[in-house]
Amino acid sequence: MGGSVKELLAPEVRERGIEVSSAVDANALPVAEYTLAMILVANKRILPIARQYRAERAFIDQAQLGVVGNYRRRVGIVGASRIGRRVVELLRPFDLDVVLFDPTLTDDQIQALGVAPASLDQLCATCDVVSVHAPALPSTEGMLSRSLIDGMPPGATLINTSRGSIIDQDALVERVLCGDLYAVLDVTTPWVLPADHPFYEHPHVILTPHIAGSVGSEVDRMIDVEVAELRRIAAGEPLMHPVTLDSLGTAA
């Protein structure tokens, strides 16, 4: 029922052709919902403005707020994973320009998802929000490098709900402390940052303790998915949510 199963599967599972089911699709939905909420909140600058309003307790002229809003802002999705694709689906009703980077897909396959392809350099350099949904693999460690982070536009927001290892965290800290970049982090390296880490108090950072995935009532969705799978097995029916063992090498 977790977001990842590959660490739980011994080689014999593949060798013996044992079928595996996972509730990973059910877990992808709340992560995508969290991401959608954070994209909209980030573009609107809701939390920094609310913090300023609480501190000043006086009317703030909208002209003083800088560029805010969700009309024709550019959103970049890094990774067409289950979650990345869900985010793309949830963004469709909004007047946002969405681009996607995924080296495993062709431009035609990306366009078939209803978004425009972009290189990682282009995406980071031109997007108001960059949201990371790539798997944590040796090939993706530090993929959001210092040069990419430094090249993000002033006022942009970086969202990470995947794994902290994908981002050069030291570079992100330095850029955020410069005062012109925002970050929404549900994951970090290490999982819990030291108590004196500047991200806890920085007004440009939203830091959450890995809650984007299923929590509370959302766990019931995963339970329902797997109970339904057990019923299919009992009835001799094929699994609805099989894990493709050959794809585990590139899975989260």
Secondary structure, DSSP 8 states (H G I E B T S, - for coil): --S--GGG--HHHHHTT---B--HHHHHHHHHHHHHHHHHHHHHTHHHHHHHHHHH-S---GGGS-S--SSS-EEEEE--SHHHHHHHHHHTTSS-EEEEE-TTS-HHHHHHTTSEE--HHHHHHH-SEEEE-----GGGTT-B-HHHHHTS-TT-EEEE-S-GGGB-HHHHHHHHHTTS-EEEES--SSSS--TT-GGGT-TTEEE-SS-SS--TTHHHHHHHHHHHHHHHHHTT---SSB--GGGGGG--
